[in-house]
């Protein structure tokens, strides 16, 4: 203790305040976990996803075939994007309109989506989506760092670790 001041109370107050903020984030994430993509279970989305999910499974993410499927799904996808903020298309300004919680759910969604494709690769998806959505190299690095920390990346294909 220097000069008679003991920082313990201020530090404990700070720790408590951070815990409360993190608890709000966890509550939001739990809500997202419970309600993720529920709009796909009802029309106008369900019938379209019933038809196209098997087709998408057999395609390569980002390929011309994949893009053709998305174009055919446009009305259902427009509805889906309008009701799900973890998609950049939900916002007029794309990724720049998203919150950090939206971005985290988006990354989890991308990881789960890689398991639906025989050649799914989260690292490649992050790269393809940087071009698709125009996000910065900084955000790309944050997404890759998070995926690495979570153990979601396949063996490196060059460039990044």
Secondary structure by P-SEA (a helix, b strand, c coil): ccccccaaaaaaaaaaaaaaaaaaaaaaaaaaaacccccccccccaaaaaacaaaaaacccccaaaaaaaaaaaaaaaaaaaaccccccccccccccccaaaaaaaaaaaaaaaaacccccaaaaaaaaaaaccccaaaaaaaaaaaaaaccccccccccc
